[in-house]
Amino acid sequence: MSAVDLPQGVAIDGVVPSRVADAATVDEVRDAVRATAAAGGSLIACGRGRHLDVGEAPARCDLLLRVTGLSRIREHHAADMTITVDAGCTLAAIDAALAAEGQWLGLDAPAPDDTTVGGFLATNLSGPLRASHGTARDLLLGLRWISAQGELVAAGGKVVKNVAGYDLHKAHVGALGTLGVLVEATFKVRPRPPHERALIVACADPRGAVAAALDARDAVEPAWLEAASGGVLGVEGPAAIAVGWLGIEPELDDAERRVRARLATVDGTSVVRALADAEAVALRRRLADFCLTPAAAMLRVATLPAALGDALASVSPAAAESSTARWTAHAANGVARVLADDASSVARLVADTRPRLERAGGSLVVERATPDVKHALSAHGGVFGDPGPGRELMRRLKDAFDPGRVLSPGRHVAGI
Amino acid sequence: MVGRENLVEKAESLMVYECDGYTLERAAPELVVLPRDPDQVARVIRILADAGVPFVPRGAGTGLSGGTLPVAAPVMVCTSRLQTIESVDVRNRRVVAQAGVVNLWISRRVQADGLLYAPDPSSQGACTIGGNVAENSGGPHTLKYGVTTNHVLGVELVLPSGEVVQLGGAVEDRPGYDLTGLVVGSEGTFGIVTRATLRLTRTPESYRTLLAVFDSVDAASEAVSGIIATGIVPAALEMMDQLILEAVESAFHAGLPTDAGAVLLVELDGAEAGLEPLAERVRGVCTRHGAREVRSAATDDERALLWKARKRAFGAVGRLAPNYCTQDGVVPRTRVPDIVRAIAATAARHRLRIGNVFHAGDGNIHPIILFDERDADEVRRVLDAGREILEACVALGGSVTGEHGIGVEKMAQMPLLFSPEDLLAMTRVRAVFDPEQRSNPHKIFPDAKVCVETRAPRRQAAM
């Protein structure tokens, strides 16, 4: 492990680490965790630091451990359709390796050039493709991590089907590094689809867009299904949807034809344009990157898919009416992101709207925000809100993995 | 509390519960409780918690790894009477089912809405959602659609303390740790799941169901790798060898070639517009790998008959020998030819007949070892052969179970896959849910050997 000079301005939600170090091997990660734990300190692991603003502000940070040196593709058995990679490997590097064999991961997280596997898993990033391909938990076959005790621990395996032992690897997905420092992951991969196509459809308002998206899904199962404020999709007017399909040309022709026919019967919708291949991919990528738009806060709203239109209206009345509001939604999953520009109003907005969403089984998470916004939220359930009845079990799970609170203390739900 | 009619206490009645689909070890519980609703389950567990009594959860008892064998746990709590599908939400594609709901009931219930519940274990006509959640069950179509864990959004879990917790739910992206993901596949060691919120999947518009006939298992398994290599992921890709074909054909008269070395059952699904070009490529790969014939199911009935033959193969094998034992292992997909050869060598070495019917596309093998329980030496050879096949799977980079679970059957093999640190991490997580280890004790993890009554196995019930 090599200590590095504290780079100017390195801070996690305003918390400046006492030290920054780079680890290039699993042994170096292990030694860093052991030394930190022995000294009663705390450690936050990161890749390129692109997603360190997700989660609560850490309670403290003695060491920021960068694992970007751990960046190899360990095994890619193309014919087995699995890949094993170091946690510091970027998603773009993985995609390049897979593309050479006509494959892909099928997970379109934002900023793949700047997102490592560790960061991707720790923050549970996903993109439009989750409508058909699922999220990280669905494709993650196995994981290795350094425990808070400084041991190398593994769960799962390297084959596509495996029920030996508990799925501990799933617990790490979205755990923000609070259960271990991730060092290696194995994923199931898929054939890279030969073609991609998308249809952009203007809609009257967010409610209409969400409904039209689900109508389009009833016509033909899409690969991705997004609703968004008009501007995000280059459409004049308050809202639009983008429906995407993957496959061979005959099925894409068929899908487009049937969705056009279906939407022709839906009032208030009009097809604006069709995009093929590179253009469709670029649009999907842009939608995936929306969550990184600089703002005072990026809100993530989750409801049942059919209830998302109402939720969008309640979270941001502006989003419902103003053509300047900016939001996107994974319409098939019931997950929307709403951009908030005014830092001073975020806490009140959350306090006003979160309880109603939570009562209906949904959530409102402030996915990314400036440190002052996060601070203001601390009196209103924090960035996450209520994790639900599993709260006590989550605390016990943290205690089981990291009783000394060495790893990313304070960044997760319920003070974990 | 649950009423006498919901208890089983007589010795002769308890014998029904002394094993599940894994019959090589048996132990009857002292008492079986059959609660009628989730609330009764919680009340029963609270009483057991107050008394400090260990218990075994059980669904329909179709498990194949002895997961419901009572080991130092006198009380069995069966969820098989929790049979209500509580809600169906077509627009959002969700269903809430109690634990005793049979897997197939869900797909039947939503069929008219153009939806289905994707995980389809061969025992889907009998196995319950509670058992599926406990085992993270698979099935032929999981090649494309994923296993149980990919379709469970939330569970109601009765902790061994009697406390009831709702984990996850109908809405995605709930903040906090993925406890639902931990509970699925925990084999009943975290408590008893009484309800589950499941994701429904759109019924494919169309199918191409192909039967490719090969002269040898080798050629068929090379064709499996060939199909995967084309970049096509079929909905299902199954293999049956000659021994299985004979048993299945005499039972179901599905028109299967009993003189073939092996057949592949390949199913493609999706929009009709895209299917024929893919089917043509699959036919081409099979022919290039020596298929002497590739048939297509021409009607829905023909398709149904092929699947009936495949899914009931285990039962049909009962015609071939007094007893049989189904193994479950996984290898990387490209190693299917290697493991099939290893299985043949094992069979020869131990003078046993072993049939193969398995999820070839996933590399998930199911050798079926035939034997006669009255031959003690043969029983010993069956156990040895099963162990050697699993060791061969691990040596090829695979796993000792793809969908049946560890149960009691494979506890001894866990150290082949996991280090002491890995196993310690798992037992610590178990303690989060069940600190006293009262829910399904002595399963999954190799521990101090607890004495179980091991009797000569009897004929296995057809699944």
Interface residues (C-beta under 8 A of the other chain):
Chain A: H77 A79 D80 M81 T82 G102 Q103 G134 R137 D138 S147 E151 L152 V153 A154 A155 G157 K158 V159 V160 K161 N162 V163 A164 G165 Y166 D167 L168 K170 A171 V173 G174 A175 L179 R190 P191 R192 L214 V220 E221 G247 I248 P250 E251 D253 D254 A255 R300 A302 T303 L304 P305 A306 N333 G334 V335 A360 G361 G362 S363 V365 F384 G385 D386 P387 G388 P389 G390 R391 L393 M394 R396 L397 D399 A400 F401 H412 V413 A414
Chain B: D89 R91 N92 R93 R94 E135 N136 G138 T142 G146 V147 T149 N150 V165 Q166 L167 G168 G169 A170 V171 E172 D173 R174 P175 G176 Y177 D178 L179 G181 L182 V184 G185 S186 R202 S225 I228 A229 G231 I232 V233 G270 A271 E272 A273 G274 P277 L278 V330 V331 P332 R333 T334 H359 D362 G363 N364 G397 G398 S399 V400 T401 G402 E403 H404 G405 I406 K410 M414 L417 F418 S419 E421 D422 L423 A425 M426 R428 V429 R430 A431 V432 F433 I444
